[in-house]
Amino acid sequence: MQEQNNDFELIKKFLDGDESAFNRLVLKYQEKIYMLARRMTGNHLDADEVVQEVLMVLYKKLSTFEFKSAFYTWLYRITMTRSLNYIKRRSLKEFLPLSGLKTKVNEKNDPLISVENKEKIMKLEKILQKIPSKQREVFILRNFEQLDYDEISRITGTSVGALKANYFHALNKVKDMMKDYEKP
């Protein structure tokens, strides 16, 4: 709640003409916006373009923020929408791989495990390219952003029931395809 109040204060200061308040908001959320855009677009250059679009929209539309939800929820929705629009403009029907996904293994302790995890991540990236975009979106938000269904629903504007169905189908497809990759 404290963080949300801090965000609200920065927004109000910016709306009152304090440009440095906007810069502080950008610094606070820039990396999160970038990582989401990167996961959605699949590469650094496209993610940078999406981030620039998001920041321009944010600067122009911050006055429309209604203080009814957390600022991050609102910003997340803008980032998702801009990412999806960017992908559509590129004429892709599906999202690109999740690049930059970090492994949780300490690579210094066991390089073999690290190599195996990197291979699994590469397999997962290829699999995620093959599932429908709505399923991929909820899969990414659930597993990599660790959001609950209510938060995903607010971000995407999709009902919790539809999200659960999409996630269920995505999870089953990912499991089945991972089995195919593991066959000799």
Contacts in CASP RR format, 6 or more apart in sequence:
PFRMAT RR
TARGET T0000
AUTHOR 0000-0000-0000
METHOD contacts of the structure
MODEL  1
MQEQNNDFELIKKFLDGDESAFNRLVLKYQEKIYMLARRMTGNHLDADEV
VQEVLMVLYKKLSTFEFKSAFYTWLYRITMTRSLNYIKRRSLKEFLPLSG
LKTKVNEKNDPLISVENKEKIMKLEKILQKIPSKQREVFILRNFEQLDYD
EISRITGTSVGALKANYFHALNKVKDMMKDYEKP
4 70 0 8 1.000
4 71 0 8 1.000
7 25 0 8 1.000
7 28 0 8 1.000
7 70 0 8 1.000
7 71 0 8 1.000
7 72 0 8 1.000
8 67 0 8 1.000
8 71 0 8 1.000
9 21 0 8 1.000
10 21 0 8 1.000
10 22 0 8 1.000
10 24 0 8 1.000
10 25 0 8 1.000
11 21 0 8 1.000
11 25 0 8 1.000
11 62 0 8 1.000
11 65 0 8 1.000
11 67 0 8 1.000
11 71 0 8 1.000
13 21 0 8 1.000
14 21 0 8 1.000
14 22 0 8 1.000
14 25 0 8 1.000
14 62 0 8 1.000
15 62 0 8 1.000
15 63 0 8 1.000
22 58 0 8 1.000
22 59 0 8 1.000
22 62 0 8 1.000
25 58 0 8 1.000
25 71 0 8 1.000
26 55 0 8 1.000
26 58 0 8 1.000
29 72 0 8 1.000
29 75 0 8 1.000
30 51 0 8 1.000
32 72 0 8 1.000
33 51 0 8 1.000
33 54 0 8 1.000
33 55 0 8 1.000
33 75 0 8 1.000
33 79 0 8 1.000
34 47 0 8 1.000
34 48 0 8 1.000
34 51 0 8 1.000
36 76 0 8 1.000
36 79 0 8 1.000
36 80 0 8 1.000
36 83 0 8 1.000
36 145 0 8 1.000
37 46 0 8 1.000
37 47 0 8 1.000
37 48 0 8 1.000
37 50 0 8 1.000
37 51 0 8 1.000
37 54 0 8 1.000
37 79 0 8 1.000
37 82 0 8 1.000
37 83 0 8 1.000
38 44 0 8 1.000
38 47 0 8 1.000
38 99 0 8 1.000
38 100 0 8 1.000
39 98 0 8 1.000
39 99 0 8 1.000
39 100 0 8 1.000
39 101 0 8 1.000
39 140 0 8 1.000
39 144 0 8 1.000
40 47 0 8 1.000
40 50 0 8 1.000
40 80 0 8 1.000
40 83 0 8 1.000
40 84 0 8 1.000
40 87 0 8 1.000
40 95 0 8 1.000
40 137 0 8 1.000
40 140 0 8 1.000
41 47 0 8 1.000
41 50 0 8 1.000
41 83 0 8 1.000
41 86 0 8 1.000
41 87 0 8 1.000
41 95 0 8 1.000
41 96 0 8 1.000
42 95 0 8 1.000
42 96 0 8 1.000
42 97 0 8 1.000
42 98 0 8 1.000
42 99 0 8 1.000
43 96 0 8 1.000
43 99 0 8 1.000
44 99 0 8 1.000
46 86 0 8 1.000
46 90 0 8 1.000
46 96 0 8 1.000
49 86 0 8 1.000
50 79 0 8 1.000
50 82 0 8 1.000
50 83 0 8 1.000
50 86 0 8 1.000
53 82 0 8 1.000
53 86 0 8 1.000
54 75 0 8 1.000
54 78 0 8 1.000
54 79 0 8 1.000
54 82 0 8 1.000
57 78 0 8 1.000
57 82 0 8 1.000
58 75 0 8 1.000
58 78 0 8 1.000
61 78 0 8 1.000
65 71 0 8 1.000
65 74 0 8 1.000
69 154 0 8 1.000
73 151 0 8 1.000
73 154 0 8 1.000
73 155 0 8 1.000
76 155 0 8 1.000
77 154 0 8 1.000
77 155 0 8 1.000
77 156 0 8 1.000
80 137 0 8 1.000
80 155 0 8 1.000
80 156 0 8 1.000
84 133 0 8 1.000
87 95 0 8 1.000
87 96 0 8 1.000
87 133 0 8 1.000
93 133 0 8 1.000
94 129 0 8 1.000
94 130 0 8 1.000
94 131 0 8 1.000
94 132 0 8 1.000
94 133 0 8 1.000
94 136 0 8 1.000
95 128 0 8 1.000
95 129 0 8 1.000
95 133 0 8 1.000
95 136 0 8 1.000
95 137 0 8 1.000
95 140 0 8 1.000
96 129 0 8 1.000
97 125 0 8 1.000
97 126 0 8 1.000
97 128 0 8 1.000
97 129 0 8 1.000
98 121 0 8 1.000
98 124 0 8 1.000
98 125 0 8 1.000
98 128 0 8 1.000
98 140 0 8 1.000
98 144 0 8 1.000
99 125 0 8 1.000
101 121 0 8 1.000
101 124 0 8 1.000
101 125 0 8 1.000
101 144 0 8 1.000
103 114 0 8 1.000
103 117 0 8 1.000
103 118 0 8 1.000
103 121 0 8 1.000
105 113 0 8 1.000
105 114 0 8 1.000
105 117 0 8 1.000
107 114 0 8 1.000
123 178 0 8 1.000
123 181 0 8 1.000
124 174 0 8 1.000
124 178 0 8 1.000
126 181 0 8 1.000
127 173 0 8 1.000
127 174 0 8 1.000
127 177 0 8 1.000
127 178 0 8 1.000
127 181 0 8 1.000
128 136 0 8 1.000
128 139 0 8 1.000
128 140 0 8 1.000
128 174 0 8 1.000
130 173 0 8 1.000
130 177 0 8 1.000
131 139 0 8 1.000
131 170 0 8 1.000
131 173 0 8 1.000
131 174 0 8 1.000
134 158 0 8 1.000
134 166 0 8 1.000
135 166 0 8 1.000
135 167 0 8 1.000
135 169 0 8 1.000
135 170 0 8 1.000
135 173 0 8 1.000
136 170 0 8 1.000
137 156 0 8 1.000
137 166 0 8 1.000
138 152 0 8 1.000
138 156 0 8 1.000
138 158 0 8 1.000
138 163 0 8 1.000
138 166 0 8 1.000
138 167 0 8 1.000
138 170 0 8 1.000
139 167 0 8 1.000
139 170 0 8 1.000
139 171 0 8 1.000
139 174 0 8 1.000
141 147 0 8 1.000
141 152 0 8 1.000
141 155 0 8 1.000
141 156 0 8 1.000
142 149 0 8 1.000
142 152 0 8 1.000
142 167 0 8 1.000
147 155 0 8 1.000
149 160 0 8 1.000
149 161 0 8 1.000
149 163 0 8 1.000
149 164 0 8 1.000
150 160 0 8 1.000
152 158 0 8 1.000
152 163 0 8 1.000
153 159 0 8 1.000
153 160 0 8 1.000
153 163 0 8 1.000
156 163 0 8 1.000
158 166 0 8 1.000
END
